[in-house]
Amino acid sequence: MNQFSEPNLEYNSVYHIYNCGIDGCDIFVDDDDYNRFLSKYAKYIEPIADTYAWSLLGNHFHVVVRIKNETEIKTLVELGLFEDKTKEQSPDKKPDPTKQFSHLFNSYAQYFNYKYKRHGALFERSFKRKLIDNRPYFKRCLIYVHQNPIKHGFVERLTDYRYTSFNTILSSKVTLLKKEKVLSMFDGLTDFQLAHVELVNLD
């Protein structure tokens, strides 16, 4: 690892992960783009991580995740991510969490470039990752990620923005988002909402 690269993601660790379009370019243009990214996120990231919060915003995104224990992660064969010819060679191999994010970015970039007839890189080369190692910081990260649409002027009320997990937390619908863990950081749903009223910074 050189001095400019980010450390690999560690098992059973919680991270604030974010990335943006190269040179600030948009990575989402219409609803189909947002939905396609979420679909690819489900394919590549949900097998290796629990998601606590997410936000997609024009030229960047944020997620708060826990990388699962290695024992919680299925093998590449079980996940259907190996070609048949490689199954016998590495039947117990599991996906590398860091590489799964790279696969997500590469797959989405191929879709985006084809759709908009562009070429080259779409995302900044090395996605940012901040280890979350204490409860207060974890709570601030959850709020910060949800508040991004207001911070960047997309909406004035969080409930008016569709592409964050904020409304998912408020909803009673079944979801893969780890709502119980998120709400355990607050004194119930009302406190969760009140905690999002005043803008927070992570600096």
Backbone hydrogen bonds, N-H to C=O, Kabsch-Sander energy under -0.5 kcal/mol:
donor,donor_aa,acceptor,acceptor_aa,energy
5,S,2,N,-1.3
12,N,67,I,-1.2
12,N,68,K,-0.7
13,S,10,E,-0.8
13,S,67,I,-0.5
14,V,132,I,-0.5
15,Y,65,V,-3.0
16,H,130,K,-2.4
17,I,15,Y,-0.6
17,I,63,V,-2.9
18,Y,128,K,-2.0
19,N,61,F,-1.4
21,G,59,N,-2.8
22,I,122,L,-2.9
24,G,21,G,-2.3
25,C,22,I,-1.6
27,I,58,G,-2.7
28,F,58,G,-2.0
33,D,30,D,-0.8
34,Y,30,D,-1.5
35,N,31,D,-2.5
36,R,32,D,-2.3
37,F,33,D,-2.4
38,L,34,Y,-2.1
39,S,35,N,-2.1
40,K,36,R,-2.4
41,Y,37,F,-2.6
42,A,38,L,-2.1
43,K,39,S,-1.5
44,Y,40,K,-2.6
45,I,41,Y,-2.7
46,E,41,Y,-1.4
48,I,45,I,-1.7
49,A,45,I,-1.3
50,D,66,R,-2.6
52,Y,64,V,-3.2
53,A,64,V,-1.3
55,S,62,H,-2.4
56,L,163,Y,-2.8
57,L,60,H,-3.0
59,N,57,L,-1.8
60,H,57,L,-1.5
61,F,19,N,-2.1
62,H,55,S,-2.5
63,V,17,I,-2.5
64,V,53,A,-2.8
65,V,15,Y,-2.3
66,R,50,D,-2.6
67,I,13,S,-3.0
67,I,65,V,-0.5
68,K,48,I,-2.1
72,E,69,N,-1.4
73,I,69,N,-0.7
73,I,70,E,-0.9
76,L,93,K,-3.0
79,L,75,T,-2.1
80,G,77,V,-1.1
81,L,76,L,-2.9
82,F,76,L,-0.7
86,T,83,E,-1.8
87,K,83,E,-0.7
87,K,84,D,-1.0
88,E,84,D,-0.5
90,S,86,T,-1.7
93,K,90,S,-1.2
100,Q,96,D,-2.1
101,F,97,P,-1.4
102,S,98,T,-1.4
103,H,99,K,-2.8
104,L,100,Q,-2.1
105,F,101,F,-2.4
106,N,102,S,-2.7
107,S,103,H,-2.7
108,Y,104,L,-2.5
109,A,105,F,-2.5
110,Q,106,N,-2.0
111,Y,107,S,-1.8
112,F,108,Y,-2.9
113,N,109,A,-3.1
114,Y,110,Q,-2.0
115,K,111,Y,-2.4
116,Y,112,F,-2.4
117,K,113,N,-0.6
117,K,114,Y,-0.6
118,R,113,N,-1.9
124,E,20,C,-2.1
127,F,125,R,-0.6
128,K,18,Y,-2.2
130,K,16,H,-2.5
131,L,129,R,-0.5
132,I,14,V,-3.2
133,D,131,L,-0.7
138,F,134,N,-2.1
139,K,135,R,-2.5
140,R,136,P,-2.2
141,C,137,Y,-2.4
142,L,138,F,-2.0
143,I,139,K,-2.0
144,Y,140,R,-3.0
145,V,141,C,-2.6
146,H,142,L,-1.8
147,Q,143,I,-2.1
148,N,144,Y,-0.6
148,N,145,V,-0.9
150,I,147,Q,-1.0
151,K,147,Q,-2.4
152,H,148,N,-2.3
153,G,150,I,-1.6
154,F,149,P,-2.7
155,V,149,P,-1.1
160,D,157,R,-1.6
161,Y,158,L,-1.6
162,R,160,D,-0.5
164,T,162,R,-0.6
165,S,54,W,-1.9
169,I,165,S,-2.0
170,L,166,F,-1.4
171,S,167,N,-1.4
178,K,51,T,-2.6
179,K,177,L,-2.2
182,V,178,K,-1.9
183,L,179,K,-3.1
184,S,180,E,-1.5
185,M,182,V,-1.6
186,F,183,L,-1.6
188,G,183,L,-0.8
188,G,186,F,-1.4
191,D,187,D,-0.5
192,F,188,G,-2.0
193,Q,189,L,-2.0
194,L,190,T,-2.5
195,A,191,D,-2.4
196,H,193,Q,-1.1
197,V,194,L,-1.5
198,E,194,L,-0.5
